[in-house]
């Protein structure tokens, strides 16, 4: 085939693909608009749509009420936005899409008004700050969200201080421990981790246990105390595969611990449990 014919043929294929893609997007837009119009006829307001979704979800037919959830989310309902974000993050009932999940979590953060806190929504808002922070820390591949540790730290700090969220406190402790985007500071890491560990945050207990058992710059080695936190984390971890690093940390510490370390850890653990009763 002559060169001019190959070029013409290639342009024809590209034009056909472009037309097909444009037509597909247009069809998707029409479907979305039709769904929105149907939702507007079906529901009186976003809160009523959210109530309808929760009823259907509890009865086991939540997937059939995705329109209600979208309508409630678009209307500003934080719980609907959180649910949709979580669904996209996990691929639960929808195709997994981390950027869509991030956008729904971000809407909760942007709508947050600290002058009018709502106890009913505080846990949702705190979790949204943590989720936006986590996505900011890593970035999202093939999207416009680039890695931004400074922004991640701001998100985690708000959730950790204003909401006392243990996941945010753990993430701050982990960032200070690893020096991910900020100077390493084991002492500040231990301070944040301890706040989360006292709320029974398993990962925070494990990392704090490592720091105390091994010692670090600015943190005196306390092997019995570290073994206590590692023991609590190990009990919570069970046989879950994602928690294997906790099991490994516990096993390593137990192998290196002296009889005095183990006796001290048991005494600390008993005192800790008694104080919680």
Buried (B, 14 or more C-beta within 10 A) or exposed (E): EEEEEEEEEEEEEEEEEEEEEEEEEEEEEEEEEEBBEEBEEBBEEBBBBBBBBBEBBEEEEBEEBBBBBBBBBBBEBBBBBBBBBBBBBEEEEBEEBBBBBBBBBBBBBEEBEEEEEEEEBBEBBBBBBBBBBBBBBBBBEEBEBEEBBEBBBBBBBBBBEBBBBBBBBBBBBBBBBEEBBBEBBBEBBBBBBBBBBBBEBBBBBBBBBBBBBBBBEEBEEBBBBBBBBBBBBBEBBEEEEEBEEBBEBBEBBBEEBEEEBBEBBBEBBEEBEEEEE
